[in-house]
Amino acid sequence: MAKQASTLFLEEWLRSISGCSINVNSTNSSSSSARAIIQTWAELRDSLQNQSFQPHNLQSLKTLLNSQTSLHVADPQAKIVLSILSSPHISLPNESYPLFLRLLYIWVRKSFKPSLVLIDSAVEVLSHLFNAQFDSSMSPLLLSEGVLLLGAFAFVPSLSEVSKTVCLDMLCRLLEEEYRLIGSFGEHILDVLAGIGYALSSSVNVHYVRILDSLLGIWGKEGGPCGSITHGLMILHLIEWVLSSLINIRCFEKINVFAREALETSKANYVPFAIVMAAAGVLRVVNRSKMNSLGLDTVSKLRGFAEDRVESFARDIISRNGVTNADNDTTCSLLLQCISLALARSGPVSSRAPLLMCLASALLNEIFPLRHLYAKVLDFPYRNSARLGHDEVKKHLESVLFKEAGAITSVFCNQYVSVDVESKGVVENLIWDYCQDIYLGHRQVALMLRGKENELLGDTEKIAESAFLMVVLFALAVTKHRFNFKSTLETQWDVSVHILVSFSCLEYFRRIRLPEYMDTIRGVVASVQGNESACVSFVESMPSYMDMTNGTEFSLSQKVEYVWSNDDVQTARILFYLRVIPTCIEHVPCLTLRKVVAPTMFLYMGHPNGKVARASHSMFAAFMSSGKDLDQDERVSLKEQLVFYYMQRSLLGYPAITPFEGMASGVAALVRNLPAGSPAIFYCIHSLVEKGSTLCGEIFAEEADLLRNRQGDSDACKKILELLLRLISLVDIQVLPNLMKLLAQLIVQLPKDSQNMVLNELYSQVAESDDVTRKPTLVSWLQSLSYLCAQATSESSTPKGVQKEVNMTSAHSTDSLSLTRLNARL
């Protein structure tokens, strides 16, 4: 509830609590010294005595009002002001009157007990000024100061009812006759609203409905002020302040009149956005008031009237403009914005389907208007006006509507929980479609703006990042209320796939680690894993190879060269698939793997981003490790076919692009999971040895030491050797002889120091091995290899001789392995 004790100036409280940026009167922009204040009062006193007002006195007035916050106006000083205003012998400039009225306002608001006689005199002075002197020379500033002061006088508790009635009558006439002045200078609306707030909180009932008519109907009058979200927030908190004041003085009759006039049966001239925000102010008070201060019946009645009124406008919007507001109706946009902010600031509200629909429309079209912004950026004539587009984006980022996005999202999710199933489904589809639109739109915008309008692109992405957070919170709410015993498994699978696809579309905007995101991902992935059709549906939602490599419509229409690896938005989405598909790859049929997964996987193995390439290799490893299905033979055949292309693709980009860790995991997975003696394993080993030999040969040609930097990850040849040594303990015994032969051929080509280092590594590996089947063979092979390495460095051994001995050693190892098998059987 509004804290009355700490509210000296209602307009300042409205400014601060509304969170709006309103132009503040320049007289309040700085502070004057105590000496300057004393001097100013002395000059005003002299002016009264001399019955003249000089130009320097006007400047003294402005100096005095520079310190409104710290300035205190006592009764004697107020008397000086009133004497100057009422003197028939002093000719005052028109711009001095608002300043004098402001001094009186400070006096009546800051004085603990202002003189009632002086207030009555002030009312007479104001009556004379507004009834006679300013019939034809009223200014917007004077009007706003007059309304503010008259309302403040009417709010003084001890003032006579007659004086209050005179103040309220003048205030009503000013609002009804001079409202066009308010519309022409919008910066004075705050003071006018504050004056109305004081007047509505007065203890007398006279003119109450007239004042309410001005508050809620002035926005629709010709020439009157145009409504805005800023004005709506002021109305919301103004009603909050007024009702709190009425509750404090236990003026329940006025509360009932307000409920009847504004909520129960509002008049035709009342403007919808004003009624909505007034209803929100009521709800804010009701939700924060103690029951014993209002009574249960009054609370229930006010809550019902307010919620019904907001719902009626929400239903009207949906019936006339639909959820998308395709016509871009400005009146509809304002009402959507006000409804969303009203629900965010009013506290708990009953769940109703029209409210949910309006919140969805507001979030997708008003709070995160990315589709509108993308259309403007991509519009051909608009490209020459990038600055205008950037100004619009910056203005939106600074708006109170965008800053309240989190609170509005929270209300949206709470509304979703309790509405009917049909409405839930409609809203879910709206969100999922929105994610697809953002993905497609931002791809084109990023390609167009990157490198040209980076600041505009960055600010646009700030809006998209917040939209991503909204989608995450909504998806979490969906999983919590769809994944229960009331929902069928088919529904849960369908929802899970939609959430995964939507998350993939917005993956580019995931810049922080969110617990809500991880919880949602775990829930939907666990759901999808249990059903093959859901897995297939998710996998097939991935963009096709043709779409990924051919570019967007924008790049095609503008004949811009499209490079798939530079499309960061698409890359982020594919990375999401590369991370999620391995969790359910067991249930993906071979046909889908062959047509959908494999092309994308191999394409992104060649991506220059190491994180993306590693994810592709991880998917290959996951596929190699899968196979617990009924279609085992077909899957093994597909695995063996893919190995050949995998090795070509991996080694072609090694070491420049292919990450060694990713390739190593893929190789380890294929040798572990393919059938013993598979030709694909032989091909894998042969390709690795050939690549290692090529790399080592290049290094030797430059007369560089192979292992001069044993700790450096950039030493590609060393890593190939390490992988081959690791395979000795992984490959099956049918492949082992071939591996030993090819590895020996590679090792004998190394320089002496490098040979010794590799042999030492082999000695250590064989010594630590507990594989009784292959260890005897490895010991014999290692002894022969040591001999060959020694022979390779002697002058008497020719390369052909060494090669021949290598082959003989491998054959001997094969015989030894066969003998070991026989002994093991015995």
Beta strands, then each sheet from edge to edge (+ up, - down):
end
